[in-house]
Amino acid sequence: MSTYDVVIIGSGPGGYVAAIRCAQLGLKTAIIEKYSTLGGTCLNVGCIPSKALLDSSHHYDDAVKHFEEHGIDIPGEIKVNLEQMMKRKSAVVQQTCDGVKFLMDKNKVDVFEGIGSFKDATHINIDKTEGESETIEAKNVIIATGSKPSTLPFIKIDKERIITSTEALKLKEIPKKLVVIGGGVIGLELGQVYSRLGSEVTVVEYMDRIIPTMDSALSRELNKVLKKQGMNINVSHKVKSVERNGDEVIVKADDKKGNEVEFTADYCLVSVGRRPFTDGLNADAAGVEIGERGMISVNDYLQTNVKNIYAIGDVVRGAMLAHKAEEEGTMVAELIAGQKPHIDYNLIPGVVYTWPEVAAVGKTEEELKEAGVDYKEGKFPMRALGRSRASGDTDGLVKILTDAKTDEVLGVHMIGARVADLITEAVTAMEFRASAEDIARMSHAHPTYAEAVKEAAMAANDRAMHI
């Protein structure tokens, strides 16, 4: 029987990063993955394929709507080749997954294909696809099995017309009408993909605003932009039934006044969040306690109630984000090796990859009000930037919230071109407990989108220059 210092169940961003870090620290490491490709949800049916489709559809949208104003004339009709778009997406996924396999080989991590389950706290059974099984021994185990799309109890996902994000990433036709249930990150991203390609997209959201966990200023701005782009947004709507009738899907909901409304479409994307995927782990055999909804309780060191078994990523509390899982995977590897790492969960950024992009880190204005914190606000509109006017990306803003007494930056909220990359400036500043004045006095290259961060920091102290 093979014995390892660390065995990781699941090869998503949390799992494979944990494996690399364990190997770097001299720990004999194995990783178990039930699918034939590594990378988990993020690489196979999540972050990577959705961004590939977002970029492809963005190019098409630009060609149809904006090339002419840039002096680019394309003779003939511009058409979508959905088959080629999906083919490119699959190639990007394959290349990325192959990259993870390369990293496992480079770092001498043993990879087992099969379903990993506990025999006891130090032994893992691997049920292979050919029907064979194998048991390996582990001094430490990291559960990194990720999440699956959630649904509502009364909705039957048929994977044909009533679909999840997984099926939405491989449709063979562009929907004429698409109803998206859920106005969160995944629903809005995939909704925008198909809206650009010609679908009539209707979003139905239970809460009183889209992206409800983010600062309300971002919700308002994104709502305005998406409506301008042609998407139908319906907030404060409680979906109560989803039925399929042949090639038609009928969605019934109650609006905020309690009146029943009906939406019809040829496809319905159910995007109401994700749930931890801990099925089949046989955690009881190891003594690991799993909650009713599949969530695993952990302490500050990401240990379960069993000392040598850890859990990271989507199966534990906190935002279900690939980069959060990566940080946790790194932290657990270093803890096992005897180091003393830490994670500041307040400084893990959240991003929506629509266009314009949305990004945030730290506290929202609503959270500061609820906590009774005395704060200041600095805002700067993207339309006031020369770089935004040059590219034509004038929608959006940067909003900085600071402590009224110390000027320390407490939260940064952005919507605009390339803010998914730009948010890291805010994360860096906040990691070093920067003030708004610190950011304001940093030289920002001109012309760049980043100048909006500097201007918002100046605005927090009533000295913005370009508005």
DRENDO-1510 file (C-alpha; in Angstrom, 1 decimal, always signed):
<recs>
REC; n; res; u; v; w
REC; 1; MET; +0.0; +0.0; +0.0 .
REC; 2; SER; +1.3; +3.4; -1.0 .
REC; 3; THR; +1.7; +5.9; +1.9 .
REC; 4; TYR; +1.6; +9.7; +1.6 .
REC; 5; ASP; +2.2; +12.7; +3.8 .
REC; 6; VAL; -0.8; +14.3; +2.2 .
REC; 7; VAL; -3.7; +13.0; +0.0 .
REC; 8; ILE; -6.0; +15.6; -1.6 .
REC; 9; ILE; -9.5; +14.6; -2.8 .
REC; 10; GLY; -10.4; +16.9; -5.7 .
REC; 11; SER; -8.2; +18.6; -8.3 .
REC; 12; GLY; -9.9; +22.0; -8.7 .
REC; 13; PRO; -8.0; +25.2; -8.0 .
REC; 14; GLY; -7.9; +24.6; -4.3 .
REC; 15; GLY; -6.9; +20.9; -4.6 .
REC; 16; TYR; -4.2; +21.2; -7.3 .
REC; 17; VAL; -2.6; +24.3; -5.7 .
REC; 18; ALA; -2.5; +22.5; -2.4 .
REC; 19; ALA; -0.8; +19.6; -4.1 .
REC; 20; ILE; +1.8; +21.8; -5.7 .
REC; 21; ARG; +2.5; +23.7; -2.4 .
REC; 22; CYS; +2.7; +20.4; -0.4 .
REC; 23; ALA; +5.2; +19.1; -3.0 .
REC; 24; GLN; +7.3; +22.3; -2.8 .
REC; 25; LEU; +7.5; +21.8; +0.9 .
REC; 26; GLY; +8.9; +18.3; +0.6 .
REC; 27; LEU; +5.7; +16.4; +1.4 .
REC; 28; LYS; +5.0; +13.2; -0.5 .
REC; 29; THR; +1.7; +14.1; -2.1 .
REC; 30; ALA; -1.1; +12.4; -4.1 .
REC; 31; ILE; -4.3; +13.9; -5.6 .
REC; 32; ILE; -7.4; +12.0; -6.5 .
REC; 33; GLU; -9.8; +13.1; -9.3 .
REC; 34; LYS; -12.9; +11.3; -10.4 .
REC; 35; TYR; -12.9; +12.8; -13.9 .
REC; 36; SER; -10.4; +12.1; -16.7 .
REC; 37; THR; -9.2; +15.7; -16.7 .
REC; 38; LEU; -7.8; +17.7; -13.8 .
REC; 39; GLY; -8.9; +21.2; -12.8 .
REC; 40; GLY; -12.3; +20.6; -11.3 .
REC; 41; THR; -15.4; +22.8; -12.0 .
REC; 42; CYS; -13.4; +26.0; -12.5 .
REC; 43; LEU; -11.3; +24.8; -15.4 .
REC; 44; ASN; -13.7; +22.3; -17.0 .
REC; 45; VAL; -17.3; +23.8; -16.6 .
REC; 46; GLY; -16.8; +27.1; -14.8 .
REC; 47; CYS; -14.4; +30.0; -14.8 .
REC; 48; ILE; -12.3; +29.1; -17.8 .
REC; 49; PRO; -15.0; +28.1; -20.4 .
REC; 50; SER; -17.3; +30.9; -19.4 .
REC; 51; LYS; -14.5; +33.5; -19.8 .
REC; 52; ALA; -13.7; +32.0; -23.2 .
REC; 53; LEU; -17.3; +32.4; -24.3 .
REC; 54; LEU; -17.5; +35.9; -22.8 .
REC; 55; ASP; -14.4; +37.0; -24.8 .
REC; 56; SER; -15.6; +35.4; -28.0 .
REC; 57; SER; -19.1; +36.9; -27.7 .
REC; 58; HIS; -17.5; +40.3; -26.8 .
REC; 59; HIS; -15.5; +40.2; -30.1 .
REC; 60; TYR; -18.7; +39.5; -32.0 .
REC; 61; ASP; -20.6; +42.3; -30.2 .
REC; 62; ASP; -17.8; +44.7; -30.9 .
REC; 63; ALA; -17.7; +43.7; -34.6 .
REC; 64; VAL; -21.4; +44.2; -35.0 .
REC; 65; LYS; -21.8; +47.4; -33.0 .
REC; 66; HIS; -18.5; +49.2; -32.7 .
REC; 67; PHE; -16.1; +48.4; -35.5 .
REC; 68; GLU; -17.6; +50.9; -37.9 .
REC; 69; GLU; -17.1; +53.8; -35.6 .
REC; 70; HIS; -13.5; +52.8; -35.3 .
REC; 71; GLY; -13.1; +53.0; -39.0 .
REC; 72; ILE; -13.2; +49.2; -39.5 .
REC; 73; ASP; -15.4; +48.2; -42.4 .
REC; 74; ILE; -16.2; +44.5; -42.8 .
REC; 75; PRO; -17.8; +43.6; -46.1 .
REC; 76; GLY; -20.8; +41.3; -46.0 .
REC; 77; GLU; -22.9; +40.1; -43.0 .
REC; 78; ILE; -21.2; +39.3; -39.7 .
REC; 79; LYS; -22.4; +36.0; -38.5 .
REC; 80; VAL; -22.0; +33.9; -35.4 .
REC; 81; ASN; -20.4; +30.5; -35.9 .
REC; 82; LEU; -21.5; +28.9; -32.6 .
REC; 83; GLU; -19.8; +25.6; -33.4 .
REC; 84; GLN; -16.4; +27.2; -33.9 .
REC; 85; MET; -17.0; +29.4; -30.7 .
REC; 86; MET; -17.6; +26.2; -28.7 .
REC; 87; LYS; -14.7; +24.5; -30.4 .
REC; 88; ARG; -12.3; +27.3; -29.3 .
REC; 89; LYS; -13.8; +27.2; -25.8 .
REC; 90; SER; -13.1; +23.5; -25.6 .
REC; 91; ALA; -9.5; +24.0; -26.8 .
REC; 92; VAL; -8.9; +26.6; -24.2 .
REC; 93; VAL; -10.2; +24.2; -21.5 .
REC; 94; GLN; -8.1; +21.3; -22.8 .
REC; 95; GLN; -5.0; +23.4; -22.9 .
REC; 96; THR; -5.6; +24.7; -19.3 .
REC; 97; CYS; -6.3; +21.2; -17.9 .
REC; 98; ASP; -3.2; +19.8; -19.7 .
REC; 99; GLY; -1.3; +22.6; -17.9 .
REC; 100; VAL; -2.4; +21.3; -14.5 .
REC; 101; LYS; -1.3; +17.7; -15.5 .
REC; 102; PHE; +2.1; +19.1; -16.5 .
REC; 103; LEU; +2.3; +20.8; -13.1 .
REC; 104; MET; +1.5; +17.6; -11.3 .
REC; 105; ASP; +4.2; +15.8; -13.2 .
REC; 106; LYS; +6.7; +18.6; -12.7 .
REC; 107; ASN; +6.2; +18.6; -8.9 .
REC; 108; LYS; +6.1; +14.8; -8.7 .
REC; 109; VAL; +2.5; +14.6; -7.4 .
REC; 110; ASP; +0.9; +11.2; -7.9 .
REC; 111; VAL; -2.4; +11.4; -9.7 .
REC; 112; PHE; -5.1; +8.8; -9.2 .
REC; 113; GLU; -8.2; +8.8; -11.4 .
REC; 114; GLY; -11.3; +7.6; -9.6 .
REC; 115; ILE; -13.7; +8.4; -6.8 .
REC; 116; GLY; -12.0; +8.9; -3.5 .
REC; 117; SER; -13.8; +7.9; -0.3 .
REC; 118; PHE; -12.7; +7.3; +3.3 .
REC; 119; LYS; -12.1; +3.8; +4.6 .
REC; 120; ASP; -11.1; +5.4; +7.9 .
REC; 121; ALA; -9.3; +8.6; +8.9 .
REC; 122; THR; -5.9; +7.6; +7.4 .
REC; 123; HIS; -7.0; +5.3; +4.5 .
REC; 124; ILE; -8.6; +6.4; +1.2 .
REC; 125; ASN; -10.4; +4.0; -1.2 .
REC; 126; ILE; -10.1; +4.9; -4.9 .
REC; 127; ASP; -12.9; +3.4; -7.1 .
REC; 128; LYS; -11.6; +3.5; -10.6 .
REC; 129; THR; -13.6; +3.9; -13.8 .
REC; 130; GLU; -12.7; +0.4; -15.0 .
REC; 131; GLY; -14.3; -1.1; -11.9 .
REC; 132; GLU; -11.1; -1.7; -10.1 .
REC; 133; SER; -10.3; -0.2; -6.7 .
REC; 134; GLU; -7.2; +0.7; -4.7 .
REC; 135; THR; -6.5; +1.9; -1.1 .
REC; 136; ILE; -3.8; +4.3; -0.2 .
REC; 137; GLU; -2.6; +5.6; +3.2 .
REC; 138; ALA; -2.5; +9.2; +4.2 .
REC; 139; LYS; -1.0; +10.9; +7.2 .
REC; 140; ASN; -3.1; +14.0; +6.3 .
REC; 141; VAL; -6.1; +14.4; +4.0 .
REC; 142; ILE; -7.4; +17.6; +2.3 .
REC; 143; ILE; -11.0; +17.5; +1.1 .
REC; 144; ALA; -11.3; +19.8; -1.9 .
REC; 145; THR; -14.3; +18.3; -3.8 .
REC; 146; GLY; -15.9; +21.7; -4.8 .
REC; 147; SER; -19.5; +22.4; -5.5 .
REC; 148; LYS; -22.4; +21.7; -7.9 .
REC; 149; PRO; -25.1; +24.0; -9.2 .
REC; 150; SER; -28.1; +24.4; -6.9 .
REC; 151; THR; -31.7; +24.3; -7.9 .
REC; 152; LEU; -35.1; +25.0; -6.4 .
REC; 153; PRO; -37.1; +22.1; -5.0 .
REC; 154; PHE; -39.9; +22.4; -7.5 .
REC; 155; ILE; -37.6; +22.7; -10.6 .
REC; 156; LYS; -36.7; +19.6; -12.5 .
REC; 157; ILE; -33.4; +20.1; -14.4 .
REC; 158; ASP; -33.7; +18.1; -17.6 .
REC; 159; LYS; -30.4; +19.3; -19.0 .
REC; 160; GLU; -32.0; +20.0; -22.4 .
REC; 161; ARG; -34.3; +23.0; -22.1 .
REC; 162; ILE; -34.2; +23.5; -18.3 .
REC; 163; ILE; -30.5; +23.8; -17.7 .
REC; 164; THR; -27.7; +24.7; -15.4 .
REC; 165; SER; -24.5; +26.6; -16.2 .
REC; 166; THR; -22.8; +23.3; -17.2 .
REC; 167; GLU; -25.2; +22.8; -20.1 .
REC; 168; ALA; -25.3; +26.5; -20.9 .
REC; 169; LEU; -21.6; +26.2; -21.8 .
REC; 170; LYS; -22.1; +23.7; -24.5 .
REC; 171; LEU; -25.4; +24.6; -26.2 .
REC; 172; LYS; -25.6; +23.6; -29.9 .
REC; 173; GLU; -27.9; +26.5; -30.8 .
REC; 174; ILE; -28.4; +30.1; -29.8 .
REC; 175; PRO; -31.7; +30.4; -27.8 .
REC; 176; LYS; -34.3; +32.6; -29.3 .
REC; 177; LYS; -35.4; +33.4; -25.8 .
REC; 178; LEU; -33.5; +32.6; -22.6 .
REC; 179; VAL; -34.9; +33.0; -19.1 .
REC; 180; VAL; -32.2; +33.2; -16.4 .
REC; 181; ILE; -33.4; +32.5; -12.9 .
REC; 182; GLY; -30.9; +34.2; -10.6 .
REC; 183; GLY; -29.3; +37.6; -11.0 .
REC; 184; GLY; -26.0; +36.7; -9.5 .
REC; 185; VAL; -22.5; +36.3; -11.1 .
REC; 186; ILE; -23.0; +33.1; -13.1 .
REC; 187; GLY; -26.5; +34.0; -14.4 .
REC; 188; LEU; -25.5; +37.5; -15.5 .
REC; 189; GLU; -22.3; +36.3; -17.2 .
REC; 190; LEU; -23.9; +33.6; -19.2 .
REC; 191; GLY; -27.0; +35.8; -19.8 .
REC; 192; GLN; -24.7; +38.4; -21.4 .
REC; 193; VAL; -23.0; +35.8; -23.6 .
REC; 194; TYR; -26.3; +34.8; -25.2 .
REC; 195; SER; -27.7; +38.3; -25.3 .
REC; 196; ARG; -24.7; +39.4; -27.4 .
REC; 197; LEU; -25.2; +36.4; -29.7 .
REC; 198; GLY; -28.8; +37.4; -30.3 .
REC; 199; SER; -31.0; +35.8; -27.6 .
REC; 200; GLU; -33.7; +37.8; -25.9 .
REC; 201; VAL; -32.6; +37.4; -22.3 .
REC; 202; THR; -34.8; +37.8; -19.3 .
REC; 203; VAL; -33.3; +37.7; -15.8 .
REC; 204; VAL; -35.6; +36.9; -12.9 .
REC; 205; GLU; -34.1; +37.7; -9.5 .
REC; 206; TYR; -35.7; +37.0; -6.0 .
REC; 207; MET; -33.9; +39.8; -4.2 .
REC; 208; ASP; -34.5; +43.5; -4.8 .
REC; 209; ARG; -31.4; +44.0; -6.9 .
REC; 210; ILE; -29.0; +42.0; -9.1 .
REC; 211; ILE; -25.6; +41.0; -7.6 .
REC; 212; PRO; -27.2; +41.5; -4.2 .
REC; 213; THR; -24.1; +40.6; -2.1 .
REC; 214; MET; -22.1; +43.5; -3.6 .
REC; 215; ASP; -22.3; +47.2; -2.9 .
REC; 216; SER; -25.6; +48.7; -4.1 .
REC; 217; ALA; -23.9; +51.3; -6.2 .
REC; 218; LEU; -22.5; +48.5; -8.4 .
REC; 219; SER; -25.9; +46.8; -8.6 .
REC; 220; ARG; -27.5; +50.0; -9.8 .
REC; 221; GLU; -24.9; +50.7; -12.4 .
REC; 222; LEU; -24.8; +47.2; -13.7 .
REC; 223; ASN; -28.5; +47.0; -13.9 .
REC; 224; LYS; -28.6; +50.3; -15.9 .
REC; 225; VAL; -25.9; +49.0; -18.3 .
REC; 226; LEU; -27.4; +45.6; -18.9 .
REC; 227; LYS; -30.8; +47.1; -19.7 .
REC; 228; LYS; -29.1; +49.5; -22.1 .
REC; 229; GLN; -27.5; +46.5; -23.8 .
REC; 230; GLY; -30.9; +44.9; -24.2 .
REC; 231; MET; -31.3; +42.5; -21.3 .
REC; 232; ASN; -34.6; +42.4; -19.4 .
REC; 233; ILE; -34.1; +42.6; -15.6 .
REC; 234; ASN; -36.9; +41.7; -13.2 .
REC; 235; VAL; -36.0; +42.0; -9.5 .
REC; 236; SER; -38.2; +41.2; -6.5 .
REC; 237; HIS; -39.7; +38.3; -8.4 .
REC; 238; LYS; -40.3; +35.0; -6.6 .
REC; 239; VAL; -40.3; +32.1; -9.1 .
REC; 240; LYS; -42.9; +29.5; -8.2 .
REC; 241; SER; -43.0; +27.1; -11.1 .
REC; 242; VAL; -40.9; +26.1; -14.1 .
REC; 243; GLU; -42.5; +23.7; -16.6 .
REC; 244; ARG; -41.5; +22.4; -20.0 .
REC; 245; ASN; -44.0; +22.0; -22.8 .
REC; 246; GLY; -42.2; +20.5; -25.8 .
REC; 247; ASP; -39.6; +23.0; -26.9 .
REC; 248; GLU; -41.1; +25.8; -24.7 .
REC; 249; VAL; -40.4; +26.5; -21.0 .
REC; 250; ILE; -42.9; +28.5; -19.0 .
REC; 251; VAL; -41.7; +30.2; -15.8 .
REC; 252; LYS; -44.2; +31.6; -13.4 .
REC; 253; ALA; -43.4; +34.1; -10.7 .
REC; 254; ASP; -44.9; +36.5; -8.3 .
REC; 255; ASP; -43.8; +40.1; -8.6 .
REC; 256; LYS; -43.2; +42.4; -5.6 .
REC; 257; LYS; -46.9; +43.3; -5.5 .
REC; 258; GLY; -47.8; +39.6; -5.4 .
REC; 259; ASN; -49.2; +39.5; -8.9 .
REC; 260; GLU; -48.4; +36.5; -11.0 .
REC; 261; VAL; -46.3; +37.0; -14.1 .
REC; 262; GLU; -45.3; +34.5; -16.8 .
REC; 263; PHE; -42.2; +34.3; -18.9 .
REC; 264; THR; -41.8; +31.9; -21.8 .
REC; 265; ALA; -38.6; +30.9; -23.6 .
REC; 266; ASP; -37.0; +28.0; -25.5 .
REC; 267; TYR; -34.4; +27.7; -22.7 .
REC; 268; CYS; -34.3; +28.4; -19.0 .
REC; 269; LEU; -31.0; +28.7; -17.2 .
REC; 270; VAL; -31.4; +27.9; -13.5 .
REC; 271; SER; -28.6; +29.9; -11.7 .
REC; 272; VAL; -29.5; +30.1; -8.1 .
REC; 273; GLY; -26.1; +29.4; -6.6 .
REC; 274; ARG; -24.1; +26.4; -5.9 .
REC; 275; ARG; -23.9; +23.8; -3.1 .
REC; 276; PRO; -21.0; +21.9; -1.6 .
REC; 277; PHE; -20.3; +18.6; -3.3 .
REC; 278; THR; -19.5; +16.1; -0.6 .
REC; 279; ASP; -21.5; +13.1; -1.9 .
REC; 280; GLY; -19.8; +9.8; -1.9 .
REC; 281; LEU; -16.9; +10.8; +0.5 .
REC; 282; ASN; -18.1; +8.2; +3.1 .
REC; 283; ALA; -17.0; +10.9; +5.6 .
REC; 284; ASP; -18.7; +9.0; +8.5 .
REC; 285; ALA; -16.1; +6.2; +8.2 .
REC; 286; ALA; -13.4; +8.8; +9.1 .
REC; 287; GLY; -15.6; +10.5; +11.7 .
REC; 288; VAL; -15.8; +13.8; +9.7 .
REC; 289; GLU; -19.0; +15.7; +10.4 .
REC; 290; ILE; -20.9; +17.1; +7.4 .
REC; 291; GLY; -23.8; +19.5; +7.7 .
REC; 292; GLU; -27.3; +19.1; +6.3 .
REC; 293; ARG; -26.5; +20.9; +3.1 .
REC; 294; GLY; -23.1; +19.3; +2.6 .
REC; 295; MET; -21.0; +22.0; +4.2 .
REC; 296; ILE; -18.1; +20.8; +6.3 .
REC; 297; SER; -17.4; +22.7; +9.5 .
REC; 298; VAL; -13.7; +23.7; +10.0 .
REC; 299; ASN; -11.7; +25.7; +12.6 .
REC; 300; ASP; -9.5; +28.7; +11.8 .
REC; 301; TYR; -6.9; +26.3; +10.5 .
REC; 302; LEU; -9.3; +24.7; +8.1 .
REC; 303; GLN; -9.2; +21.4; +10.2 .
REC; 304; THR; -12.4; +19.4; +10.4 .
REC; 305; ASN; -13.4; +17.8; +13.7 .
REC; 306; VAL; -10.8; +15.1; +12.8 .
REC; 307; LYS; -7.4; +16.5; +13.5 .
REC; 308; ASN; -5.5; +15.2; +10.4 .
REC; 309; ILE; -8.4; +15.9; +7.9 .
REC; 310; TYR; -8.7; +19.4; +6.4 .
REC; 311; ALA; -11.3; +20.9; +4.1 .
REC; 312; ILE; -11.0; +23.8; +1.7 .
REC; 313; GLY; -12.8; +25.8; -1.0 .
REC; 314; ASP; -16.5; +25.4; -1.8 .
REC; 315; VAL; -17.1; +22.7; +0.8 .
REC; 316; VAL; -16.3; +25.1; +3.7 .
REC; 317; ARG; -17.8; +28.5; +4.7 .
REC; 318; GLY; -17.1; +31.7; +2.8 .
REC; 319; ALA; -17.5; +32.8; -0.8 .
REC; 320; MET; -17.3; +30.1; -3.5 .
REC; 321; LEU; -14.4; +31.5; -5.4 .
REC; 322; ALA; -11.5; +29.7; -7.1 .
REC; 323; HIS; -8.9; +32.2; -5.7 .
REC; 324; LYS; -10.3; +31.8; -2.2 .
REC; 325; ALA; -9.8; +28.0; -2.6 .
REC; 326; GLU; -6.3; +28.5; -3.8 .
REC; 327; GLU; -5.4; +30.6; -0.8 .
REC; 328; GLU; -6.9; +28.0; +1.5 .
REC; 329; GLY; -5.0; +25.2; -0.3 .
REC; 330; THR; -1.7; +27.0; +0.1 .
REC; 331; MET; -2.5; +27.8; +3.8 .
REC; 332; VAL; -3.3; +24.1; +4.7 .
REC; 333; ALA; -0.1; +22.9; +2.9 .
REC; 334; GLU; +2.0; +25.3; +4.9 .
REC; 335; LEU; +0.2; +24.4; +8.2 .
REC; 336; ILE; +0.9; +20.7; +7.6 .
REC; 337; ALA; +4.6; +21.6; +7.0 .
REC; 338; GLY; +4.7; +23.5; +10.3 .
REC; 339; GLN; +4.6; +27.0; +9.0 .
REC; 340; LYS; +2.2; +29.8; +10.3 .
REC; 341; PRO; +0.3; +31.3; +7.3 .
REC; 342; HIS; -2.8; +33.3; +7.5 .
REC; 343; ILE; -5.7; +34.5; +5.2 .
REC; 344; ASP; -7.5; +37.8; +5.6 .
REC; 345; TYR; -11.0; +36.8; +4.2 .
REC; 346; ASN; -12.0; +40.4; +4.2 .
REC; 347; LEU; -9.5; +41.0; +1.4 .
REC; 348; ILE; -10.5; +38.3; -1.0 .
REC; 349; PRO; -11.9; +40.2; -4.0 .
REC; 350; GLY; -15.1; +39.3; -5.8 .
REC; 351; VAL; -15.5; +39.8; -9.6 .
REC; 352; VAL; -18.3; +39.6; -12.2 .
REC; 353; TYR; -16.9; +39.1; -15.7 .
REC; 354; THR; -19.7; +40.9; -17.6 .
REC; 355; TRP; -18.7; +43.9; -19.7 .
REC; 356; PRO; -18.3; +46.3; -18.1 .
REC; 357; GLU; -16.6; +44.1; -15.4 .
REC; 358; VAL; -17.5; +44.4; -11.7 .
REC; 359; ALA; -15.0; +44.0; -8.9 .
REC; 360; ALA; -14.9; +44.7; -5.2 .
REC; 361; VAL; -12.9; +44.1; -2.0 .
REC; 362; GLY; -13.5; +44.9; +1.6 .
REC; 363; LYS; -16.7; +46.3; +3.2 .
REC; 364; THR; -19.7; +47.5; +1.3 .
REC; 365; GLU; -21.4; +50.7; +2.3 .
REC; 366; GLU; -24.4; +48.7; +3.6 .
REC; 367; GLU; -22.1; +46.7; +5.9 .
REC; 368; LEU; -20.4; +49.8; +7.2 .
REC; 369; LYS; -23.8; +51.4; +8.0 .
REC; 370; GLU; -25.0; +48.3; +9.7 .
REC; 371; ALA; -21.9; +48.1; +11.8 .
REC; 372; GLY; -22.2; +51.8; +12.8 .
REC; 373; VAL; -18.8; +52.7; +11.3 .
REC; 374; ASP; -18.2; +56.4; +10.6 .
REC; 375; TYR; -17.0; +56.5; +7.0 .
REC; 376; LYS; -16.2; +58.7; +4.0 .
REC; 377; GLU; -16.9; +58.0; +0.4 .
REC; 378; GLY; -15.0; +58.9; -2.8 .
REC; 379; LYS; -16.5; +58.3; -6.2 .
REC; 380; PHE; -15.2; +58.8; -9.7 .
REC; 381; PRO; -17.0; +58.0; -13.0 .
REC; 382; MET; -15.2; +56.2; -15.8 .
REC; 383; ARG; -16.6; +58.6; -18.4 .
REC; 384; ALA; -14.3; +61.3; -17.0 .
REC; 385; LEU; -11.2; +59.3; -18.0 .
REC; 386; GLY; -9.3; +60.0; -21.3 .
REC; 387; ARG; -8.5; +56.3; -21.5 .
REC; 388; SER; -12.2; +55.3; -21.3 .
REC; 389; ARG; -13.2; +57.8; -24.0 .
REC; 390; ALA; -10.4; +56.5; -26.2 .
REC; 391; SER; -11.6; +52.9; -25.9 .
REC; 392; GLY; -15.3; +53.8; -25.8 .
REC; 393; ASP; -15.7; +52.1; -22.4 .
REC; 394; THR; -17.3; +55.0; -20.6 .
REC; 395; ASP; -19.7; +53.1; -18.3 .
REC; 396; GLY; -18.9; +52.5; -14.7 .
REC; 397; LEU; -17.3; +54.1; -11.7 .
REC; 398; VAL; -14.8; +53.5; -8.8 .
REC; 399; LYS; -16.1; +54.0; -5.3 .
REC; 400; ILE; -13.7; +54.0; -2.3 .
REC; 401; LEU; -14.9; +53.9; +1.4 .
REC; 402; THR; -12.6; +55.1; +4.1 .
REC; 403; ASP; -12.6; +55.4; +7.9 .
REC; 404; ALA; -13.7; +59.0; +8.7 .
REC; 405; LYS; -11.1; +59.4; +11.4 .
REC; 406; THR; -8.0; +57.5; +10.1 .
REC; 407; ASP; -8.6; +57.6; +6.3 .
REC; 408; GLU; -7.8; +53.9; +6.1 .
REC; 409; VAL; -9.4; +52.3; +3.1 .
REC; 410; LEU; -12.2; +50.0; +4.2 .
REC; 411; GLY; -13.7; +49.0; +0.9 .
REC; 412; VAL; -13.2; +49.5; -2.9 .
REC; 413; HIS; -16.0; +48.9; -5.4 .
REC; 414; MET; -15.5; +49.2; -9.2 .
REC; 415; ILE; -17.5; +48.7; -12.4 .
REC; 416; GLY; -15.8; +49.4; -15.7 .
REC; 417; ALA; -13.3; +48.2; -18.3 .
REC; 418; ARG; -10.6; +45.8; -16.9 .
REC; 419; VAL; -11.6; +46.3; -13.2 .
REC; 420; ALA; -11.2; +42.5; -12.7 .
REC; 421; ASP; -7.4; +43.2; -13.0 .
REC; 422; LEU; -7.6; +46.7; -11.5 .
REC; 423; ILE; -9.1; +45.4; -8.2 .
REC; 424; THR; -5.7; +44.0; -7.2 .
REC; 425; GLU; -4.4; +47.5; -6.7 .
REC; 426; ALA; -7.0; +47.9; -4.0 .
REC; 427; VAL; -6.2; +44.5; -2.4 .
REC; 428; THR; -2.5; +45.4; -2.3 .
REC; 429; ALA; -3.2; +48.8; -0.7 .
REC; 430; MET; -5.6; +47.3; +1.9 .
REC; 431; GLU; -3.2; +44.5; +2.8 .
REC; 432; PHE; -0.7; +47.3; +3.8 .
REC; 433; ARG; -3.5; +49.2; +5.6 .
REC; 434; ALA; -3.2; +52.1; +3.2 .
REC; 435; SER; -5.1; +55.4; +3.5 .
REC; 436; ALA; -7.0; +57.0; +0.7 .
REC; 437; GLU; -4.2; +59.7; +0.7 .
REC; 438; ASP; -1.6; +57.0; +0.2 .
REC; 439; ILE; -3.3; +55.9; -3.0 .
REC; 440; ALA; -3.9; +59.5; -4.1 .
REC; 441; ARG; -0.2; +60.3; -3.8 .
REC; 442; MET; +0.9; +57.2; -5.8 .
REC; 443; SER; +1.8; +58.1; -9.4 .
REC; 444; HIS; -0.7; +56.4; -11.8 .
REC; 445; ALA; +0.3; +56.2; -15.5 .
REC; 446; HIS; -1.7; +58.4; -17.9 .
REC; 447; PRO; -3.9; +57.5; -19.7 .
REC; 448; THR; -5.1; +54.4; -17.9 .
REC; 449; TYR; -8.2; +53.1; -16.3 .
REC; 450; ALA; -6.3; +52.9; -13.0 .
REC; 451; GLU; -6.4; +56.7; -12.8 .
REC; 452; ALA; -10.0; +56.3; -11.7 .
REC; 453; VAL; -8.7; +54.6; -8.5 .
REC; 454; LYS; -6.4; +57.6; -7.8 .
REC; 455; GLU; -9.2; +60.1; -8.5 .
REC; 456; ALA; -11.7; +58.2; -6.3 .
REC; 457; ALA; -9.1; +58.2; -3.5 .
REC; 458; MET; -8.7; +62.0; -3.9 .
REC; 459; ALA; -12.5; +62.4; -3.9 .
REC; 460; ALA; -12.6; +60.7; -0.5 .
REC; 461; ASN; -10.8; +63.8; +0.7 .
REC; 462; ASP; -12.8; +66.2; -1.4 .
REC; 463; ARG; -10.0; +66.9; -3.9 .
REC; 464; ALA; -10.7; +65.0; -7.1 .
REC; 465; MET; -9.3; +66.9; -10.0 .
REC; 466; HIS; -11.1; +65.7; -13.1 .
REC; 467; ILE; -14.8; +66.0; -12.0 .
</recs>
